[in-house]
């Protein structure tokens, strides 16, 4: 399934779930696909919850351990 997103008030896509993961979408990113009636925050889409959880658990590239 591919999704479109709203990014900086512009529609982008379609993107695969893997591409959305690498785009670092947030839980509030509005997403849409042909099975949906309206744009929906990513956290409400069951199929996207896994990537949102993975992004939350993964350290960012800017992470610097103390010490």
C-alpha positions, 0 to 999 in steps of 0.5 A, a space after each residue: 500500500 502506498 500513501 500520500 502525505 502533507 509536508 509543508 502544506 504540500 501533497 507529496 507521494 505516493 510513498 511505500 511504508 519503508 519510504 515513510 519510515 526513512 522520511 521520519 514522518 511523525 504521528 501527526 503527519 497527515 496521510 492518505 491512500 485510495 482506501 481512505 475518505 479523508 486525510 488522517 494523522 499517521 497515528 490513527 493508521 494501524 499499518 503505520 503504527 509500527 514505523 512510528 514506534 520504531 522511529 520513537 525507539 531509534 536514536 537519532 543521527 544527532 544523538 551524542 552520549 554523555 561523557 
